[in-house]
């Protein structure tokens, strides 16, 4: 699968999407580190976003130049 990174926040995790028949598969991961740099917790979620015409476009955030999931 060809995953596209949508968003990264240095303290919370990442969000990705990939085209699948009928829409998008969206994956989000989150994580937290303690003061020593060790991971305290992680989590992953996956969902299907129906969009048969693939009209979900990503726009650049002018303030941070990071991608966001704007429609």
Buried (B, 14 or more C-beta within 10 A) or exposed (E): EEEEEBBEEEEEBBBBBEBEEEBBBBBBBBBEEEEEEEEEEEEEEEEEEEBEEEEBEBEEEEEEEEBEBEE
